[in-house]
């Protein structure tokens, strides 16, 4: 590998990928989830050239277990996921902390304060503490690059998995990164391979033996972390501020507005959050008399310093989340941090107030940002399926006075809950829609129950729920929305596509075959691409809902985000009555209302659903998309 003398502009996830390659990573697995996805995708671009085995696994648990097998063999392995994916992987991870690894195993877990695209705001720092697994917390792309390399070093040295925890702003921000290799070159092959040893088989006796080792390791890691430059102190004031991750950057920018009063602050910036670098923290605390803690999500650092202050009997007042000076949830920014620091300063009797960088413009006078509600893309096949089930449910309601409950799942199709479709009554986590429908059937036996799930989510965690529905005789209908991709996270492949992340052709697993092997008797496949697909979708939906027992419809179509539309539709003004049914019923973003009649915008992708419901037949094909 030749040395590089300049910098690269990199996204945080790209910096992590290059750091892993430089560390010699040999096996990379994961499941796509914003904001973590780009790390594995970046490695995949170099995988064939560098000899790195890379895969999108069927879920995070499988990804971790695959990487563990590689690490047991002495390989350096990386697993990528978002914070809710860590829940899926938690079962093997909790046991793995006791067993340890032989090579190196790093978990990139991307948290999502806000949240921007997640079900929860959970804090992986707390999970590391719970699992006794080291957690590194970079604040910039440069630190992400360097801490990735450190994570592999620590994992190899201490024979324990290490978590590299990022947040959305770190994973997706860009910055200049000093890299030490020009272009990644082939990695070394795994030399020793798997060696049989009783330590790889976890039994209660082994757990009892390893637990003291695991606890003692926390003290050793804390000592090591206290010596690292990633935990740095700047300033010499008596007002201390402690922060980690991107919050440290917000604090740094905030105190730079202090206009001559910066000398009042001392900032302790932590990059290795667990085990807590106690020795370094104690040295910092002995130099201050008041402490402000700035951190997103959980009061993790606050709890650590409170314990340390109590243990060392230090006379320091602490201002953080627990006493209401900082928000207890949500994503921070510089303005939030400035306001929170000012509240803390006022409470401790300081006359100093930090100024907002944009104080020249009153925030109250700024116009509000326009509301852009998320919606299914124009021409999305999911809209056709949702509308078909809506019509089928209305018919069953009219014919048999039967209500229907629709259980959703995690993916683009979660947007089926929005007006005017209103077709998602529950949404919990990936794969839960099927199980929820089964539970709702037990308590609402006279109601129809329909679960929606995407193709990638079906392979992720839907199959066990199908098995359970068949085994326990749940009278539910499952609609699998198969658009041949993992659309929500950027169109990654999955087991049903037949192509791997490296572009290799593989066996495409048919969803209909899978549910048939699970014992489902009523199975139907419907093509949503047909120009008259609505009628066939409604018919299939109604028949499946009337079947006694588990029934499955696999709706096949294309994701308009990756396929080029071949036609578009237009409205004939002379035939349009202005009833607005197309807009009121579908909510398609390509349909807008002018003064008195709808108009189809250029974003039309030619699905033709609006033409199929128009009562005056005023919508027709307008031409071919160029």
N, C-alpha and C positions, 0 to 999 in steps of 0.2 A: 504494500500500500504506500503510495507516494504522499508526502506531506503537502498540505494545502496552506498557503500563506495569507489568503484573504478570507472574507466572510461570505456566508450564504444567507439569503433571506428565506427563512423557513417558518412554516406554521409549527406550533408547538408539537402537534402529533407527528409531523415530518421530522422534527428534531429528535423526538423519542425513537422513531424508526432508525434514523442514522446512528444514534447512540447505541441502539441494540446491535446493529450490524457491526459497528466498531468493537463492541464488547465480545463479538464472536458468536452471536446467537445462531443456533443450528435448526431449531424447530419453533415455529410460530403458529399459534392457533387462536381462534376467537369466534365471537358472534357479533355481527354488526349492531352497533348501537350508538347513536349520537349522544355525547360528542367524542367517542373514542375511535370511530371507524377508520379515519384516514391513516392511523398508525400502521395497521395491518396492510392496508391498500398500498402504502408507500413501500413497505418491505416486499410486497408481492411483485412490485416492478423490478426489484433487484434479485428476486428469489432464484430464478433459473440461472442467472449469471453467477450468483454467489454460492449456489448449492444449498440454499436454505429451504427446508421443507415448510410450506405455508398452506394453511387450510382455513376456510370458513367452516366451522363445525356446526352440527345441528342445533346445539345450544351451549350455554356457558359451562354447564357441568361437564358435558362431554369434552369441551375444549380443554378445560383444566385437567381432566383425567388423562387425556391424550398427552398433554404436556408433561404431566407427572411421570408417565411411563418413559418419556424421553429423558427426563431429569434423573430418574432411577438408573438409567443407563449411562449416566455421566455427561449427558448433553446439556447445553445451555438453552433454555426454553423460555419463550415469552407467551403470555396469554393476554388477550385484549378484550375488554367489555366495558359497559357503562355501569353505574352504581346499582341499578336494579338487577343487572345481570349477575352481580356478586351474590345476590340472594339465591339465585339458581345454583351458583357454584359453591355455596357456603357449606354444603354437606361434606364434600371431599376436602375442602380447605380446612375445616375445623380439625379433622383427623390428621391432615398432612402436617399441621404445625407440630404435632407430637412426633410423627415419624421422621420428618425432615426429608432432604433430598441429597443426592450425591454430586450432581453437576451444578446447575444453577437454575432457579425458577423465579421469574419476575412476573407479577400481575400488574398490567396497566388497568387501573380502574378510574374511569372518568366520571366525576360527580357533576351534577347539573343544578346548581343553585338558581333559583328563579321560580319554578323550574321552566326551562324553555321547551323541552320535548320529553318530559319524563312524568311518571306517576308520582314520584316522591322527591323530596329534597334530602334524602339520607346522606349522612356524613361518613365517609369511609375511614376517616381518622379514628372514629369511635369503634368501628368494626375491627380495625387492626388491634386496638387496645383489648377488645373483647376476645379476639382470637390469639393474642400474644404473637402477632406477626408484625415485623418492622414496617413502618410507613414513612415514605419520603414524599415531600410536598413542595414541588417546584413552583416558582412564581413567575418565571419568564421562559421563553423557548430555550435560551441559553442554559438556564438551570435544568430544564427538562432534559436536555441533551446530556449534561454532565451527571445528573442524578440517575439517569438510566444506566450509565456505565457503572456508577457506584453501586446501584442495586444489584447488578450481576456480580460485582466483586464481593459484596456482603453476603449474598446468597451462597456463593461458592465457598467462602471462608467459614461461615457459621453453619452451613448445611441446613438452611431454613429458607422457605419462600419469603420474598420481599414484595411489598405492595408499593407501586409508584402511583400515587394518587394525584390526579389533576382535577381541574374544574373547567367548565366550558370556556372561560376567558383565557385560560392557559393553553388548552388544547387547540383552540381556534384562533388565537392571536398570532400575529407574525412579528418576527424581529430578526435582527442580524445575529447569526450564530457562528462563533468561531469553531469550525470543525477541524479535526486533525488528520483527516484523510481526504484526498481529492475525489476518488471514485472507489466505492466498495469493491473488494476483490474476493475471490472464493474463500469461504470459511473452512476451518479445519474439520476433518471428519471425526466422529466420535470414536475414541480409541479403545477404551476398555470394554464397553458394552455392559449389559446387565450381569451382575454377579449375585447369585443366590445368597440371601442372608435373612435371618429371622426378623431383622428390623423392618423389613418391607411388609410384614403381615401383622396388622394391628389387632392385638388381643388385650383384654383387661390387664394381664400381667405386664405386657410391654408398655401400655399406657401408664401404669403405676411407676414403672422404671423411668420413663421418659419425661414425666411431668416435672420432677425436680430439675432435670436438665433444662427444660424449656423455661422454667421460672428463673433459674440462675443466668440464663442467656440474656434475659432482659436487662439485668444489671451490667453485664459486659457490653451490650450494645449501647446502653445509656452512656457509659464511660467513653466509648469510642465516638459516639455522636457529639459529645461535649468538646471534642478536639477538632471537629471538622469546621472548615471555613463556611459551610452552608449555614451555620448558626453564627451570625455575626452581630456585633454591637457597634452602633454608630452614634455619635453625640456624647455629651457629658452632663446633660441637665439632670435635675432631681425628679422630673416627671418622666417616668418610664412608660414606654409603649411596647407591647409585645404583639407580634402578628406573624402569620404564615401564609404561604400561597399568594394569590393575587391581592389579598387584603394588605399585605406588606407594601405593595406598590401604591395602593390607595393612600396608605398612611404616609409614605415617603413624599408623595405629591402634596398631600394635605399640609404637612409641616413646612414644606417649602414656601407656603403662602404666609408663614408667620411673620414675615417682614421685620427681621431683626431680633426675633424672639426664639429662633431655632435652637439657641444654646440652652433653652430651658428643657429640651427633650433629649431623651436617650432611647433609641429604637433597638430592640432585640428582635432580630429577624430569624425565624426558625425554618429550616428546610428539612430537618429530620424530626418529624413530630412525635413518632412513637418508635421505640421507647423514648420518653421525654428526656432531653439532655440536661439532667438535673444539675450537674456540677457547673456547667456554663450558665444555666439559669440562675443558680444561687449567687454566682459571682456578679451577675447583672443586677439582681434584686438588692444586694448589699450596697449598691451605689445609688439607689433611689429612695424616695420617701412616699411616692404615690405611683400607682400603676394603672394604666389604661390598657384594656385587652380588646383588640380589633380582630374579629374572625367571623367568617360566614358560617351559617348553619349552627352546629352544636357548640356549646360553651366548653369545648374540649381543652383548649389551652388555659382557659380561665380556671377550670377545675384543677388542672395540674399545678398551676402557680398557687392557688389557694391552699392546696395540700402542702406544698413546699414552704409557703409562708408560715403555715401553722406548725410544721415540723421544726422549722428553724427559729420560731418565735420572733418573727420580724414585724416591726410596727409599721406596716404598709397598708394603706387603704386601696382597695381594688375597685375599678369602675369598668363594668362590662355588661354582659347580657343578664346575669342573674339579679342585678339590682336595677335593671331597666334603662341603662344608658345607651345600649346598642340594640338594634332590632334582633329579635330572636329567630327570625326566619327570613327567607328571601335573599336575593342577590344584592351585594353591596356595590357601591360606586364611590367615587371621590366625594361627591356631595353628601352622601349618607354618612361617610366616615367623618367628614368635617363637622357636620351637625352633631354627631355623637360625641366627638372629642370636645366640642364646645360645651355640651351639656355636662360632661365630666369635669371640665375646667371650672365651670360655674359652681358645681357642687363642692369642689375642693377649695373654693375661695379665690381662685385666680381671676384677675381682670383681663387676662389675655384672651382674645378670640381670633380664631383662624378665619381668614376671608375666603369666600368662594372665588374661584378664578374668573367666573363670569358675573361678578357682582355688579358690573356696570349695567347689566341688563336684568331687570326685575323678572324673576322666574314666574311671578304671578301674571305678568303681562304677556308671556310667551303663548302663542296659540297652541292648543292641544294637537298632538299628532293624530292623523286620521286613523280611524279604526279599520283594520284589515282583518276581518274574521277569517280563520282558516276554512277552506272549503275543498271538496273533491274537485279535481281538475275537470275542465270541460271535456266531455266524452269519456270520462272514467267508467269502466265496466261496473264498478261497484254501485254507481247510481242506478243503473238498469236493474241490478239484482235487488237493491233496497226497494225500489219502486214496485218491482214485481211482487215482492213479499207483502208490501203495503196493500196492493190491490187484492192479493189472495186473502189476506187477513180480513179486509173489508167484506169480501164475498162470504167468507166463513162466518163472520159476525152477523151478516144479513140472513144467511141460510140456517144457521144453527145456534145463533145467539152465543157464539163462542169468542172469548177475548184471546189475544195473543200477547205474549211477553217476548221481547227480543233482547237476547244477551249478546253483547258485543265483545270485542277483544282489542289487543294492542296492534295498531297498524294504521295505514291510511284510512281504512274503513271505519275507524273510530269516529271519523267525521260524519258518519251516517246519523249521528245524534243531532246534527244541526238542523235548524229550520230551513226548508219546509219538509224535509224527509222525516225527521224525528223518529228514527228507526233503531236507536240504540238505547235500551232501558237500563242496562248494567254494563260496567266495564271495570275490571279489577286488575288483572295482570295477564301476561301472555299465557294463552291456553285455558284460562279460567272460564271463558264463556261457555264451553261445553259442560264443564262440571257444575257451573252455576245453574245452567238450564236444568240439569238433572236434579239439583237440590230444589229448585223452584217447582219442578213437577211434583215432588213429594208433598209439598205444602199447598200446591194449586193444581190438583189433578184434573179439574174440569177446564183448564186453560191450555191453549196451544203454546208450545215452547220452541222457539227457534234460536239457534246459536250461529253467529257469523264468525268465521276465522279465515285468515289469509293462508296462502300456500306455504310461505316460509314459517309462519307461526304454527301451522299444523305440524310440520316436521320438528319444530322447536320443542313444543310441549303439548300438542293436541292429541297425539296418539294414545297416551295412557288414559286420557279422559274418554276417548271413544271406547276403549276396552272396558272401562268402568261402566259406561252407559249400556253397553251390550250385556255385560255380566249381570248387572243389577236390573235390567229391563226398564230403563228410563224411556218414557214416551216423548222423545224430543226429535227435532229436525235440525240437522247440521248443514249449513250452507258454506261450502269451501270456496272462497273467492280466489281462483287460481289465475293470476295475471303474469305468471312465469318469471317472477323476480321478487327480491326483497325491496319493495319500492320505497318505503318510508325513509330508509337510511342511505339511499343512494344507488339502488339497483344492483345489489350484490347477488351472486348466484346462490342456489340452495339445492338440496338433494333431488328436487323435482325437475330441475332445469337440464341436467346432464352435462354441465360444464363446470369445472372447478375454478377457483380464484386465479389459478395459474394458467387458465385457458385450455386445460386438458379435457378432452372428451371423456365422460364417464357414463355410468349407467343412470339413466333418468328413471327415478322411482315414481310410478303412477299412483296418485292419491287414491283413485278408485280401487286399485288392487290392494292397497294397504288396508282400507276400511273393510273390504271384502274379507281379507284374511283375519280381521278382528271379529268377524261374525255378523257384520251388518248385512241384512237381507234386502233392504230397499235402497238401491244405489242407482243414481242417474247422472249422466254427464250432459251438460247443456252448453252450447256454443253461444256466447254473448255477442260475437262479431257479426252474426247474421243480421241483415237489414230489418228483419221482422222478428228479432229475438225477444222482444217484450212479451208477445203472446205465448211463445214457448216457455219463457221463464215463469210467467204467471201460472200456466198449466202445470208445470213441473213442481212449483212451490205448493200449489194447492193439493196435488196428489201426495206429495211427501208429508204435508201436515196432516192429511187424513189417514196416513198409515199408522197402525198401532205398533208402537215400538220404535227403536232408533232408525231413522232414515237419513240418508246423505245425498245431497246434490253437489256435484263438482261443477262449478260455473267456470268455464274456460274462456279466456279473453286475452287482451293485450294491454300492457300499461302504456298509456298515451305519452308518458314521460320519456319513453325510450323508442317508440315506434313513430315513424313519419306518417301523418294522416294522408290518405289518398284522395279525399274529397271533403267538401264542406257543404253546408246547407244554407238556404236563404228563405226569406219570408216573402210570399207574393202579396203585395199591399192590397191588391184588388180583392183577394180572397180572405184576408185576415179581418176578423170581426173585432179585434182588440179585446177579446175576453181575458187575456193574460194568463190562461190556464198553464201554458208552458213555463212561465216564470213562477207562478204560485205553487205548482206541483213539484218542480224539479230542482230549482235553485242552482241551475247550471250557470257558471260565471260567464259563459259566452252569450247568454241571453240578458239583454238589458231593456228597460222600458223607456221609450221616448215620451213625447207628449201624450199620445193616445194608443200607440201600438208597439209591440216588441220589436227588437232589432237583434240580429245575430252578428256578433263581433268576429273579428279575424281569428280569434282564439279557438273557434269551432274546430273540432277534430273529426267531424263526420260520423259520429256514432248513430245519429238518426233517431234517438229516443224522443226528442221533441216532436219530430214528424209523426211518430207512431201514436202520440197522445192528442195531437191537434184535432179538435172536433170539426173544424172547417177545412181540413186538408190544405192549409195555407202554407205549409212548410215543405220544401222540396229540395232536391240536390241542386246546389248552385254552381258546381263545377269541380274541376280537379285541382287538388293542392299542388302547387309548383314547388 
